[in-house]
Every structure is written in C-alpha cells, then in structure tokens.
Amino acid sequence: MDLAKITEMWEKDSKIDQVMLDESSIKIPQLHQKYLTLLTEYTLLLKKKQQELKVMKHNKWLFYSGKHVPKDSEPFPFKVSRGEVNNWIEVDEDINKVEMKVEYYQTVLRSLEEILKQVHQLSYNIKNAITWRTFTSGGL
C-alpha cells in the first residue's frame, strides 16, 4: 500500500455522517486500529530500510576505499583518498535509491501520525456536533 492509497482511504474514512453521529462514533476504534496497524507496518519497514542503508554504506565505503571488491564487480577505477570516500558514497546511485525509500517511509509515517491525531479528535468533533444540535434545537 502506498501513500496515495492511504490518503484516498483517509479521505473516505474521515467523513462524518451528519445524520448518524452515533454510528460515526462507534466507527472510531476501528479507524484507530486500521491506521495504527499501518503505522506499525511502516515503522518496521523504515527500520529495515535504515538498517539496509547502514550496511550498504559500509559496503560502499569498503568498495570506494579499495578494501573490498564484490564478487560480481570490478575494482573501483579511481584512486580515492580517505577523505573523498564519503563524497563518492553520497552520490552513489544505490545509496540514493535506498535513501529515497527511507525518506518516503518517513513521509508515510508522518502522514499516518497526523491521521491518528485526527482519529483521536473525532470523538470530540462528534460530541461538539451533538452539543451544537442540542443547543440550536432549544435543549440544555
């Protein structure tokens, strides 16, 4: 599931039925469970991708410094000083792909955290709607 799908789901789930406020209220725990599960899933994906990035950076450091050549590749064709190794790692395509995935997962997590804040707020919004209706209809 991607960010666009999550956003689309939230767009549907965030609508409160103005007539059936009680049903909207009962739906809150289900919404919480749904988005908390997604948050947990993406948190674990992020941790896994961050670990992959650490290992990949270490392996690239070994490669660019000439200390290790993977079996399926040629030695790095340039002589790189110790201070330049990190520059090569920063522009490495494989590293950049994994870093972009890490950034994507962080963006999804921020979105899910905001969604969960809104889910927590739903009960207050529903209560306020009921209170307002009671007030406008002449109730106490």
Protein Blocks (a to p, Z undefined) as FASTA:
>chain_A
ZZklmmmmmmmmmpccfklmmlmmmmmmmmmmmmmmmmmmmmmmmmmmmmmmmmmmmmmm
mmmnopaccfkbccdfbdcdfklmmmmmmmpmklmmmmmmmmmmmmmmmmmmmmmmmmmm
mmmmmmmmmmmmmmmnopZZ
